[in-house]
Amino acid sequence: MVLVGALALAGGTPALGQRGGGHPGAPMGGGGRAPTSMGGGAHQHLDSRFSHNHYYYNRGYSTRKPPAGGGEYRGPDGGRYRFNNGNWYRWNRDRWVVWAAPIGMFVPFLPPFYTTFWWYGVLYYYANDAYYLWDDTQQEYEVVAPPEGIDTAGATGAPTSDRLFVYPKNGQSSDQQAKDQYECHQWAVQQSGYDPTVPGATGTAAPVGAADAAKRSDYLRAQMSCLEGRGYSVR
């Protein structure tokens, strides 16, 4: 089963969520191997953005031996690229150099580990400082520029106090799960008067008093009840 951090909501405001541990059944998903850089090591760094928390090779690190697996691609700039375990490599004369993900590149699969988040109604996939969108026309994932405003939002992870962990019990697809979570979020907001995606008096960006804490508890109970009624295990 795939672990999904709740609050990946499809509304008109940004919300963050975590998906990790192998490659779930997203469109055209592939891979499933744990990245070789999971434990960190020489020439590697930890990507903790959005609580992603996985290790990748540093930009500029190079190797003469092509990375195994992942396939080779021709980039929009005409360069030769390889894509392996979330690391992008570009051929430079006589070696493969760890490179930034080429904007505009299409790939048939995501890295084995990635983080998902909704930003103003758009579902993004994130790994190793790269952002991906699913393209229905190409039936592949496109490397895209960071969504506007994401760097100034100060968002490094989903609010832990409002996070639920949702497991599909009936083989629901990732698209169906996202739809169910959003609809249950809307229903829970109506029932409780609390919306964790809106900063303010009852939002996640403000101090929480006793009344707000009660509303938050009502919201979480309502959301759990809704999701469990749709065939999910929630905790």
C-alpha positions as CSV (number, residue, x, y, z in Angstrom):
1,M,0.0,0.0,0.0
2,V,1.1,3.6,-0.7
3,L,1.5,6.0,2.2
4,V,0.1,9.4,1.4
5,G,0.2,12.4,3.6
6,A,-3.2,14.0,3.7
7,L,-3.9,17.7,2.9
8,A,-2.8,17.2,-0.7
9,L,-5.9,19.2,-1.6
10,A,-7.1,20.3,-5.1
11,G,-8.6,23.6,-4.0
12,G,-7.7,27.1,-4.9
13,T,-5.0,27.5,-2.2
14,P,-1.7,25.8,-1.8
15,A,-1.5,22.6,0.2
16,L,1.3,20.1,0.7
17,G,1.4,16.3,1.0
18,Q,4.0,13.6,1.1
19,R,4.2,10.4,-0.9
20,G,7.1,8.1,-0.5
21,G,8.4,4.6,-0.3
22,G,8.7,3.0,-3.7
23,H,6.8,4.1,-6.8
24,P,3.0,4.0,-6.4
25,G,0.5,3.5,-9.2
26,A,0.7,7.0,-10.7
27,P,0.1,7.3,-14.4
28,M,2.8,5.5,-16.4
29,G,4.6,4.8,-13.1
30,G,7.8,2.8,-13.2
31,G,10.9,2.0,-11.1
32,G,10.3,0.9,-7.6
33,R,13.9,0.5,-6.6
34,A,15.3,2.3,-3.6
35,P,17.8,4.9,-4.7
36,T,21.4,4.0,-4.1
37,S,21.9,7.3,-2.4
38,M,19.4,6.7,0.4
39,G,21.9,6.6,3.2
40,G,23.9,9.6,2.1
41,G,27.7,9.5,1.4
42,A,30.4,11.1,-0.5
43,H,29.3,13.8,-3.0
44,Q,25.7,13.6,-1.8
45,H,23.3,15.9,0.0
46,L,20.0,15.6,1.8
47,D,17.0,17.2,0.1
48,S,14.7,18.1,3.0
49,R,12.4,20.4,1.0
50,F,8.7,19.6,1.6
51,S,9.9,17.0,4.1
52,H,11.2,15.0,1.1
53,N,14.2,13.8,3.1
54,H,16.2,11.8,0.5
55,Y,19.8,11.9,-0.6
56,Y,21.0,12.8,-4.1
57,Y,24.4,13.5,-5.8
58,N,25.7,17.0,-5.7
59,R,25.6,19.1,-8.9
60,G,28.9,19.0,-10.7
61,Y,29.8,15.5,-9.5
62,S,30.9,13.5,-12.5
63,T,31.6,9.9,-13.5
64,R,32.9,8.3,-16.6
65,K,30.7,5.3,-16.3
66,P,27.0,5.9,-17.4
67,P,24.5,5.5,-14.5
68,A,22.8,2.1,-14.8
69,G,19.2,2.1,-15.7
70,G,16.8,5.0,-16.2
71,G,17.4,5.4,-19.9
72,E,19.0,8.2,-22.0
73,Y,17.2,11.2,-23.3
74,R,17.8,14.1,-25.7
75,G,17.2,17.3,-23.9
76,P,15.4,20.4,-25.2
77,D,18.9,22.0,-25.4
78,G,20.1,19.1,-27.6
79,G,22.3,17.6,-24.9
80,R,22.4,13.9,-23.9
81,Y,20.9,13.2,-20.5
82,R,20.4,10.2,-18.3
83,F,17.9,10.0,-15.5
84,N,18.5,7.6,-12.6
85,N,17.0,7.4,-9.1
86,G,16.1,11.1,-9.1
87,N,19.5,12.2,-10.3
88,W,19.9,13.9,-13.7
89,Y,23.2,13.5,-15.6
90,R,24.4,15.4,-18.7
91,W,27.1,14.2,-21.1
92,N,30.0,16.6,-21.1
93,R,32.9,15.6,-23.5
94,D,34.1,12.5,-21.7
95,R,32.0,12.0,-18.6
96,W,28.5,12.2,-17.2
97,V,28.0,15.3,-14.9
98,V,25.2,15.6,-12.3
99,W,23.0,18.4,-13.7
100,A,19.9,20.3,-13.0
101,A,16.7,18.7,-14.3
102,P,16.2,20.0,-17.9
103,I,13.0,22.1,-18.1
104,G,10.7,20.8,-20.8
105,M,12.0,17.2,-20.7
106,F,9.4,14.4,-20.8
107,V,10.0,11.1,-19.0
108,P,7.7,8.1,-18.7
109,F,8.3,7.6,-14.9
110,L,9.0,9.5,-11.7
111,P,11.9,8.8,-9.4
112,P,11.4,5.9,-7.0
113,F,10.8,8.3,-4.2
114,Y,9.0,11.6,-4.6
115,T,6.8,14.1,-2.8
116,T,3.5,15.4,-4.1
117,F,1.8,18.7,-3.4
118,W,-1.1,20.7,-4.7
119,W,-0.4,24.3,-5.6
120,Y,-3.4,26.4,-6.4
121,G,-5.3,23.4,-7.8
122,V,-2.3,21.9,-9.7
123,L,-0.8,18.6,-8.7
124,Y,3.0,18.7,-8.7
125,Y,5.6,15.9,-8.1
126,Y,8.8,16.9,-6.5
127,A,12.3,15.2,-6.0
128,N,15.8,16.5,-5.9
129,D,15.0,20.2,-6.6
130,A,13.0,19.2,-9.7
131,Y,9.2,19.6,-10.3
132,Y,7.2,17.4,-12.6
133,L,3.6,17.6,-14.0
134,W,1.7,14.8,-15.6
135,D,0.9,15.6,-19.3
136,D,-2.2,13.8,-20.6
137,T,-1.3,14.6,-24.2
138,Q,2.1,13.1,-24.0
139,Q,1.1,10.5,-21.5
140,E,4.4,11.3,-19.7
141,Y,5.7,13.5,-16.9
142,E,7.2,16.9,-17.9
143,V,10.0,18.6,-16.0
144,V,8.7,22.1,-15.3
145,A,9.9,25.3,-13.6
146,P,9.0,25.7,-9.9
147,P,5.4,27.0,-9.5
148,E,5.3,30.8,-9.1
149,G,5.4,31.8,-5.4
150,I,6.6,28.5,-4.0
151,D,10.0,29.9,-3.1
152,T,8.5,32.9,-1.2
153,A,5.8,30.8,0.6
154,G,8.3,29.5,3.1
155,A,6.8,26.0,2.8
156,T,9.1,23.2,3.8
157,G,6.6,20.6,4.7
158,A,2.9,19.8,5.4
159,P,1.6,21.0,8.8
160,T,2.1,17.9,11.0
161,S,-0.7,18.8,13.4
162,D,-3.3,18.4,10.6
163,R,-1.7,15.5,8.8
164,L,-3.6,12.2,8.3
165,F,-2.1,9.1,6.8
166,V,-4.4,7.4,4.2
167,Y,-4.1,3.9,2.9
168,P,-6.4,2.7,0.0
169,K,-8.0,-0.6,1.0
170,N,-9.8,-1.3,-2.2
171,G,-7.2,-0.6,-4.8
172,Q,-8.2,3.0,-5.5
173,S,-6.1,4.8,-8.0
174,S,-4.0,7.8,-7.0
175,D,-6.3,10.1,-9.0
176,Q,-9.4,8.6,-7.2
177,Q,-7.7,9.0,-3.9
178,A,-6.8,12.6,-4.5
179,K,-10.5,13.3,-5.5
180,D,-11.8,11.5,-2.4
181,Q,-9.4,13.4,-0.1
182,Y,-10.4,16.7,-1.6
183,E,-14.1,16.0,-1.3
184,C,-13.8,14.8,2.2
185,H,-11.8,17.9,3.1
186,Q,-14.5,20.1,1.7
187,W,-17.1,18.2,3.7
188,A,-15.1,18.3,6.9
189,V,-14.6,22.1,6.5
190,Q,-18.4,22.5,6.2
191,Q,-19.0,20.4,9.3
192,S,-16.3,21.9,11.5
193,G,-15.9,25.5,10.3
194,Y,-12.1,24.8,10.3
195,D,-9.9,24.9,7.1
196,P,-6.3,24.0,7.6
197,T,-5.3,25.3,4.1
198,V,-6.4,28.9,4.9
199,P,-4.0,31.1,7.0
200,G,-5.7,33.2,9.6
201,A,-7.8,32.9,12.7
202,T,-8.3,29.1,12.3
203,G,-5.6,28.4,9.8
204,T,-2.3,26.7,10.2
205,A,-0.2,29.9,10.1
206,A,-1.8,31.4,13.3
207,P,-1.6,30.4,17.0
208,V,-4.3,28.0,18.0
209,G,-6.5,28.7,21.0
210,A,-8.9,26.3,22.8
211,A,-11.8,27.1,20.4
212,D,-9.7,26.6,17.3
213,A,-8.2,23.4,18.8
214,A,-11.8,22.0,19.2
215,K,-12.6,22.9,15.6
216,R,-9.4,21.3,14.4
217,S,-10.3,18.1,16.2
218,D,-13.8,18.2,14.7
219,Y,-12.3,18.7,11.3
220,L,-10.0,15.7,11.6
221,R,-12.7,13.4,12.9
222,A,-15.1,14.4,10.1
223,Q,-12.4,13.9,7.5
224,M,-11.4,10.5,8.9
225,S,-15.1,9.4,9.0
226,C,-15.6,10.5,5.4
227,L,-12.5,8.7,4.1
228,E,-13.2,5.5,6.0
229,G,-16.7,5.5,4.5
230,R,-15.1,5.6,1.1
231,G,-12.9,2.6,1.7
232,Y,-9.7,4.0,3.2
233,S,-7.8,3.1,6.3
234,V,-6.9,6.4,8.1
235,R,-4.7,7.2,11.1
